[in-house]
Amino acid sequence: MKGKRITHFLLLFVLLLPAGLALVWSLNGISAGGVSVGVFAIMVWAVLTASHVRIQLPLTNLFLSISDVFIIYTLLSFGAELAVLLTVIAEVYAAVRRWVEEGNANLL
């Protein structure tokens, strides 16, 4: 059991390190860029509300959320830094929402 927990922490560290570096890169690019607070707030609101709307892909167990469309639009219109930040926000929100809906008591 102890080896399994160490493996989970190692996997979590390996996955969170690149995500953290991408988030730092994104925040550095946004602070240097010309994205206003209003645009950022509207995009975060759109991504969070659109993550509740999902389209089931036929004959699969996969779905596409409408927030993915907003993230692609952000990538094309405002650049990669804002798109990366919105992706992190949307995925963390979706993971927490899924975790709460399933009623899990612990993370690992």
C-alpha positions as CSV (number, residue, x, y, z in Angstrom):
1,M,0.0,0.0,0.0
2,K,2.9,2.4,0.8
3,G,4.5,1.7,-2.6
4,K,1.2,2.5,-4.3
5,R,0.9,5.8,-2.5
6,I,4.5,6.8,-3.4
7,T,3.8,5.9,-7.0
8,H,0.7,8.1,-7.0
9,F,2.7,11.0,-5.5
10,L,5.5,10.5,-8.1
11,L,3.0,10.4,-10.9
12,L,1.3,13.5,-9.6
13,F,4.6,15.3,-9.3
14,V,5.6,14.3,-12.9
15,L,2.3,15.6,-14.2
16,L,2.0,18.8,-12.2
17,L,5.6,20.0,-12.9
18,P,5.0,20.6,-16.6
19,A,1.6,22.0,-15.9
20,G,3.0,24.4,-13.3
21,L,5.7,25.5,-15.7
22,A,3.1,26.1,-18.4
23,L,1.0,28.1,-16.0
24,V,4.0,30.3,-15.0
25,W,4.8,30.9,-18.7
26,S,1.2,31.8,-19.3
27,L,1.0,34.3,-16.4
28,N,4.3,35.9,-17.4
29,G,3.1,36.3,-21.0
30,I,-0.3,37.7,-19.9
31,S,1.3,40.3,-17.6
32,A,3.5,41.5,-20.4
33,G,0.8,41.5,-23.0
34,G,-2.2,43.7,-23.6
35,V,-5.1,41.6,-22.3
36,S,-7.5,43.7,-20.2
37,V,-9.1,42.6,-17.0
38,G,-12.6,42.7,-18.6
39,V,-11.7,40.4,-21.5
40,F,-10.0,38.0,-19.1
41,A,-13.0,38.0,-16.7
42,I,-15.5,37.4,-19.6
43,M,-13.4,34.6,-21.0
44,V,-13.1,32.9,-17.6
45,W,-16.8,33.2,-17.1
46,A,-17.5,31.8,-20.6
47,V,-15.2,28.8,-20.1
48,L,-16.6,27.9,-16.7
49,T,-20.2,28.2,-17.7
50,A,-19.6,26.4,-21.0
51,S,-17.9,23.5,-19.3
52,H,-21.4,22.3,-18.1
53,V,-22.6,21.9,-21.7
54,R,-21.2,18.7,-23.3
55,I,-21.8,17.1,-26.6
56,Q,-21.6,13.3,-26.6
57,L,-19.6,12.0,-29.6
58,P,-21.6,9.2,-31.4
59,L,-20.7,5.6,-30.8
60,T,-18.0,6.5,-28.2
61,N,-17.9,7.3,-24.5
62,L,-16.2,10.6,-25.3
63,F,-17.6,14.1,-25.1
64,L,-16.6,17.5,-26.3
65,S,-17.4,20.5,-24.1
66,I,-18.3,23.9,-25.4
67,S,-15.6,25.4,-23.3
68,D,-13.1,23.8,-25.7
69,V,-14.5,26.0,-28.5
70,F,-13.9,29.1,-26.4
71,I,-10.4,28.0,-25.7
72,I,-9.7,27.5,-29.4
73,Y,-11.2,30.9,-30.1
74,T,-9.0,32.4,-27.4
75,L,-5.9,30.7,-28.9
76,L,-6.7,32.2,-32.4
77,S,-7.7,35.7,-31.2
78,F,-5.6,36.4,-28.1
79,G,-2.6,34.0,-28.2
80,A,-1.3,30.9,-26.5
81,E,-0.7,32.4,-23.1
82,L,-4.4,33.2,-22.4
83,A,-5.5,30.0,-24.0
84,V,-3.2,28.0,-21.7
85,L,-4.4,29.8,-18.6
86,L,-8.1,29.3,-19.6
87,T,-7.4,25.6,-20.2
88,V,-5.9,25.2,-16.7
89,I,-8.8,27.0,-15.1
90,A,-11.4,25.0,-17.1
91,E,-9.7,21.6,-16.3
92,V,-9.2,22.3,-12.6
93,Y,-12.9,23.5,-12.4
94,A,-14.1,20.3,-14.2
95,A,-11.9,18.1,-12.0
96,V,-13.2,19.6,-8.8
97,R,-16.8,19.5,-10.0
98,R,-16.4,15.8,-10.9
99,W,-14.7,15.1,-7.6
100,V,-17.6,16.7,-5.7
101,E,-20.3,15.0,-7.8
102,E,-18.7,11.6,-7.2
103,G,-18.5,12.3,-3.4
104,N,-14.9,11.2,-3.0
105,A,-13.5,11.9,0.4
106,N,-9.8,11.9,-0.5
107,L,-7.8,12.8,-3.6
108,L,-5.6,9.7,-3.9
